[in-house]
Amino acid sequence: MSVDMTDEEAARLREVLIEHGSVFGAGMCHHCGVARCETWVVAYDRLAAAGRSMVESYPLADTTPEGNR
């Protein structure tokens, strides 16, 4: 069962993931100074419960040889 979430709510939670994400793969929030800070975990869990992607998806350019003709 997924939780209802607006596109705006999902976008804000994705921003939280970036803001509270680890720095250079260090595994530590650069705001809170702890690994897997509560703010990041809550944002991740809410996106997951709503069945939303953790990152914004963008269409990729067609780079196949057929697409370059």
C-alpha positions in Angstrom: 0.0 0.0 0.0 1.5 3.4 -1.0 0.9 6.7 0.7 -0.5 9.6 -1.3 2.1 12.4 -1.9 2.0 15.4 -4.2 4.7 16.0 -6.7 5.7 19.1 -4.7 6.1 17.1 -1.5 8.2 14.5 -3.3 10.4 17.2 -4.8 11.0 18.7 -1.3 11.8 15.4 0.2 14.3 14.7 -2.6 15.9 18.1 -1.7 16.2 16.9 1.9 18.0 13.8 0.8 20.5 15.9 -1.0 20.8 18.5 1.8 21.3 15.8 4.5 23.2 13.3 2.3 26.7 12.1 3.0 29.6 14.2 1.8 31.9 12.5 -0.7 30.6 9.1 0.3 31.8 9.7 3.9 28.5 8.3 5.3 28.0 11.4 7.5 25.4 14.2 7.1 27.2 17.5 6.6 24.4 19.3 8.5 23.9 17.0 11.5 27.3 15.4 11.7 26.0 11.9 12.2 25.7 8.9 9.9 22.2 8.4 8.5 20.7 11.4 10.3 17.1 11.2 11.3 16.0 13.9 8.8 17.5 11.9 5.9 16.0 8.6 7.1 12.5 10.1 7.5 12.7 11.7 4.0 13.9 8.4 2.5 11.2 6.4 4.3 8.4 8.8 3.3 9.4 8.6 -0.4 9.7 4.8 -0.3 6.3 4.5 1.4 4.8 6.6 -1.4 6.5 4.5 -4.0 8.4 7.6 -5.2 11.8 7.7 -6.8 14.7 9.0 -4.6 16.0 11.1 -7.4 14.3 13.1 -10.1 14.4 11.3 -13.4 15.1 13.0 -16.7 14.8 11.6 -20.2 18.0 10.5 -21.7 19.1 11.7 -25.1 18.9 9.1 -27.8 22.6 8.2 -28.4 22.0 5.1 -30.5 23.4 5.2 -34.0 19.9 5.1 -35.3 19.0 8.1 -33.2 21.8 10.2 -34.6 20.7 10.0 -38.2 
